[in-house]
Amino acid sequence: MAGLRLRIVTPHNELLDDSVDLVILPGSEGQLAVLPGHIPLVTTLKDGEIRADKGETRQRFRVGGGWAKVSSQQVIVLAREAESMDDKERPLSV
């Protein structure tokens, strides 16, 4: 499976710029799962959790609203506030 570039950016820093297999976003209308090849869209985000899976690891981020721009090979999250919920990447089985 081709990777999906995920960038999570706040007004203060860039939290992540990495290739992942799956992204789950807290869209304003509900959760949104994004895989490589997704149709392009722009959506607002509500406060919640972003999940990024890569191979056998999962990263989680708390987000305080913002926007996401999705294309077939990239997801850009422009968050008002965001922080990592993990000290490090965790295996998917956890």
HELIX and SHEET records of a PDB file:
SHEET    1   A 5 GLU A  14  VAL A  20  0                                        
SHEET    2   A 5 LEU A   4  VAL A   9 -1                                        
SHEET    3   A 5 GLN A  74  ALA A  79  1                                        
SHEET    4   A 5 GLY A  66  VAL A  70 -1                                        
SHEET    5   A 5 LEU A  41  LEU A  45 -1                                        
SHEET    1   B 5 GLY A  30  VAL A  34  0                                        
SHEET    2   B 5 LEU A  22  GLY A  27 -1                                        
SHEET    3   B 5 GLY A  48  LYS A  54 -1                                        
SHEET    4   B 5 THR A  57  VAL A  63 -1                                        
SHEET    5   B 5 ALA A  82  SER A  84 -1                                        
SHEET    1   C 5 GLY A  30  VAL A  34  0                                        
SHEET    2   C 5 LEU A  22  GLY A  27 -1                                        
SHEET    3   C 5 GLY A  48  LYS A  54 -1                                        
SHEET    4   C 5 THR A  57  VAL A  63 -1                                        
SHEET    5   C 5 ARG A  90  PRO A  91 -1                                        
END                                                                             
